[in-house]
Amino acid sequence: MLRQTGAMEPSRLVVEVRDHPDAEPTRWTLGCDPPGGDHPDPVGACAALAASVQPFDPVPDASKCAQIWSGPERAVISGTWRGRPVHAEYTRTDACEEARWRALAAVLQPSARRG
C-alpha cells in the first residue's frame, strides 16, 4: 500500500510579459515546490500563484466586466503547475482582466512590487 506524503509535484513555468503588443517579451522561468528559476522573485511569485484559487482560468464568458482599460501589457504563463499542464493569457483590457493581472502581480510584474 502506498502512503501519500503530501508533497507537491514540482511546477515549471515560463512567464512571458510584453509591455505592449509589438514589444519583445521579457521571459523568465519559474519553478515552485521549491521556488527557483531565473524569475526575479520566485518565492513571491510562487506564493501569489498558490494564494490564487484558479490562477490559470480565464474570465468566464458570462462575466460582466467594467470596460476600464488599464494598459497595453500582455502576458502568457505556460508549463506545468503541480503536475498539470497550463497555458494562460493575461491582459489589462477590462476590470475583470485587471483583477486577474493584479492577483498575479508578483508573477507578472516582480519589479513593480519591489519598493
Helices and strands as residue ranges (DSSP letters): E 11-18, E 26-32, H 42-51, E 74-81, E 84-91, H 95-103, H 105-108, H 110-113
